[in-house]
Amino acid sequence: MTIPSLSAQTSESKVVNLSEASFDKDIKSGLYLVDFYADWCRPCKMMQPILEEVAGEYSSDIVIAKVNTDHNKTLSQRFGITGIPCMIVFEDGKEVSRIIGYHEKTALVEKLKPYFKD
């Protein structure tokens, strides 16, 4: 699994910021949960600490990433994002699942576990 460059991450965050410029290259290999969000979205803000926890606890299984829909409109349109938060699971660059709306950590992990390699 190739993790996007560290410049895409903040020093504290384990969640990777993705953009249109490198999106396809970044998710090409491995398992990714990409959170399509906006800064003004309250449920998106509620998901952030949950995504940070999952990113820290399951870093060997999945990369947690996010895409700001306001700054990456073409990418949002490409994936038909009409409501947020919308999280898409990608495996080796291909969409395998969508998770719509706010989810508690345990519910989110249960939806992701089938994609983890044993």
Helices and strands as residue ranges (DSSP letters): G 6-8, E 16-17, H 23-26, E 31-37, H 42-57, E 63-68, H 73-78, E 86-91, E 94-100, H 105-112, G 113-115
